[in-house]
Amino acid sequence: MKVLVTGGSGFVGSRLVPDLVSAGHEVVALARSEQAARSVTALGATPIAGDLDDPESVDDAFSAANAEALANLASLGFGHAGIIVAAAEEAGLRRAVFVSTTAVFTHLNASSKTVRLDAEQLIRSSSLDWTIVRPTMIYGTPADRNMARLLRALRRVPVIPLPGGGSRLQQPVHVDDLVQAILAALGCAAAIGQAYDVAGPEALSFRTIVDQAAAAVGRRPRSVSIPLGPTIAAARLYERLARRPRLKAEQIERLAEDKEFDISAARRDLGYRPRPFADGIAAEASLV
């Protein structure tokens, strides 16, 4: 197929685009800047100018792409879903896979939750042959924003704090497993009109994740439980005072939630077979 990709120069896109090309698809990628155009070109895609903040440019790009399918990796948390869906419908682009996130299930009053839920509802009510793929926390390369940071910390420090004791469950997904799910969804008729949660093969406590990440870098740091409430309060203060905070209070608050998801539908329809976290984090540790 000829596939139009949004977010092609991002973390997931940099893995998906080459795999699409390797699978024999022709790839056109939306690019909002010359740098993004160079990035997607290096990955094997043909760039086409368009900015999600400029609906007219998106309409023009989608029409000019003349694609058969859309892989939307651009975040649904910034209110662009209406622009993307309208452009796809106007261009006669029927098949569309949208990457959302399991963060739509959070109990926190996250500002982006309503935006993402509204986006999913808009996709569901569209005329597109849609599929929604919801990954959990994504890891797998030095470009990820979670495990790469943890691996670097484990190499540097002898003590790792565990907010709330690290007992809550996490189910990280390796970026290449997510990419395979997206690829499978694009070619799967059974996936049309379905939403899939895409996560690791099993949920692990945060303490276990830290232990397995430490083993991957050959370290045995001491883990220390710290109370969750004061830690969140400290993170909020830091977030207010820092010009560019590297940690947000919401990231700590999420450690108070169990993030365990049923991936049986993805296994059934998409042939989804995610790697164990211990294997994935060991591979990432060799790169970080």
N, C-alpha and C positions, 0 to 999 in steps of 0.2 A: 504494500500500500504506500501511498504518499501520505506521510504523517506530519501534521503541524504540531510543534511543541512550543508551549509557553514555559518560561522558566528554564530554558535549555542550558543556560550558562551557570545555573546554580548547583548546589551540592548534589541533588538527585539527578538533575539534568545532565551533569557532566558524566554520569554513569549510564544514564538511559540512552542518550543520543548515540554513542558508539555501539551500544548493543542493538539498537534499532537498525543502524547501518549494517552491522554484521549479519543481522537476520534478513537482509535484502530489501529493507524498506528505504524509500527515498524520504529524507527528512528536511523539512523547512522549519526554521526556528525564529520566533519573534525576537527581535533585538531592539532594545530601547536606546542603545548607545553604540558608538564605534567599537568600544572595548568589548561589549557583549557580542557584537557581530564577529569580531576577531576570534573570540572564545568559541562560539558555536561552529565557526568555519574550521577551526583546528580540530574540533570533535567530529567533523564529517558532515555537518549540516549546511544547508544554504540559508543565510540570514535574510530576514525580511523586516524592514523597519516598521516599528510599531511600539507605542507606549500605552500601557494600560490606564494611565491617567489622561489619555487623549482618546476618547471613544471613536472619533472619526478616523484616526490613524489605525485603530484596531479593526474597524470595519473594512478599511481599504486593504490592510494586510491580510486579513482572513479571506477576502475575495480574491486577491492576487495570488494567494498561496495555491488555490485550486487543489486543495488536499482532500483526501477521502476520510481521514480520521484526525481527531484532536487528542493529544495527550497534554492535559493542563496540569502543570506542576506549579504554576504560580499560586501563591498563597491565597486561600479563600477568606483570609482574615482581614483583608484591607478594603472590602466592599466592591471588588471588581467583578464579581460573579455575573451581575446583570449585563455588564458590558461584554464579557466573554461569551455568554450564552446567546445574547442578541446577535453578536457578530457571526457566531457559528451558524445560527439559524438563517440569517440573511445570506450567508455564503453557500447555503445548501449542504453544510458539513454535517452529516448525520451521526456518524459514530464518534463518541467522545468519552474519554476516561478522565475523571477529575480526581486529583489527589487532595483529600481533606486531611483529617487528623482525629485520632481517638480523644484528643483534648475536648471534643464536643461533649464528652460524657463527664467532664469535671464537675464536682460539686462546688467549686470555687466560683465566686462572682467575677470571673475573668471578663475583661472588656471585649475581647474578641469572640467569646463563646456565642453570643447572640448573632453576631455578624456571620460566623461560620454556619450556624444552624439555619439562618435565613438563606444563605448561599446554597446549602444542600437542598432546602425546600424548593428554591427557584430551579435548580437543576432537575429535580424530580418532576416538576410541573412543566418542563420544557418539552419541545417536540423532538428533542435529540434522542438517539439510542444511547443512553447514558449508562455509565458505571461509576460508582464512587469507591475509591480505595482509601481506607483510613489507616495510615501507619501509626504505630506508637513511637516512642523516642527512637530516632534513627542514629545509628553509629556505623563505623566501619572504615573511616579514613581519617587522616589528620585534619580534614576540613570539617568534621562534625563538631558540634558545639557542646557536646556533653562528655562522652567517654574519652576523647582526646585530651580534654582538660584534666580529667581524673587521672589518666595514665601519666601525664606530665607531673602532676602533684605527687603521685605515688613514688615517682623516681626521686623526688626532691626532699620530701618530708618524712619524718619517722612516726608521726602520729596523724591519724585521720579521724576527724570528728564525724559522728553519725547523729544527725538531728533526729530526735525521737527514738534513738536506739537502732535505727536502720531496719526496723522489722516490717515495714510496709513493702508491698509487692511491686515489682517493676517487670516489664516484659519487652526489653529493647529489641528492635528489628535491625538486622544488618542491611545496609543500603543496597547491596547487590541482590538480596532476597526480595526487597521491595521492588526493585527494578524488574525482576523476573515476574512478579505478580502483575505489574503494569503491562508488561509485554504479553503475558498470557491473557489478560483481560481484553486487550485490543483485538485479539483474534478469537474470542470465545463468545459464541452466540448466547450461551446460557448465562453469561454475565450481564447481558443487557437488562437494565432496570433493577440492578442489584447493588447493594452496598456491602463491602467486605472490610472487616477489621483485620489488619495485617500486623502481626507481632511475632516475637520469638516463639520457639516451640513450647516453652513453659515459663510461668511467672516465678521470679526469684526475689527473695528479700534484698533490700538495698545492701545489707551487710554482706550477703553472699556475692552480690555483684562486685562490691569492693574487694572481697577476698579473691575472686577469680581474676579481676583486673590486676591485683597485686601479684598474683602468681604469674601472670602473663609477662610482667616486667621483672620477675625474679626478686621481688621484695616481700618482706613480711612486716609491714608497719603495724603499730599498735592502734587498734580502733577504740575510740572513746565515745561513749554515749553522752550527748548533750541535750538539755531540755529544748523542746521545739519552740515553745512560746517566746522565751528570751532571744532565741536565735532568729526568729522571724522579726522581732522588734529591732534587733541590731541590724538586720539586713535592710529594713525599711529606712532606718537612720542613714546607713551607708548610701542607700539609693538616692536619698534626698541631698546628701552632701557631695557625692561624687559627680564630677562633670560628665564622665562617661562610665557609669557603673558596669562592672564586669559580672555582677551577680545581682539578681533581682529577688525581692522578697517572695514573689509568686513562685519562683523556682524552689524555694525552701518549703513553701506551703504545700506544693504538690507532693512533697515527700511524706505528707500526712495522709495521703490517699493511696488505697490499693489500686494499682493499674494492671488488672488481670483481664484478658480478653479471649473470647472464643474464636478460634481461627478455623473451625471445622468447615465452614462454608467455603473459605478460600482453598482449603485442602481439597474439598470435593470438586469445585467447579474450575479452579485454576491450576490444579496440580501443585499447589503451594507446599514446599518442603523446606522450611527455614532451618538454618544451621544452629546448633547449640551455642549459647552465649560464650561458653569457655573457648570454643573454636574460633568464633568471630573476633573476640577481644584479643586472642593470641595473635591472630593475623594482623589486627590493627596495631598492636604493640610493636610489631616488627617494622612498622612504618613511621611511628611517632617518635 
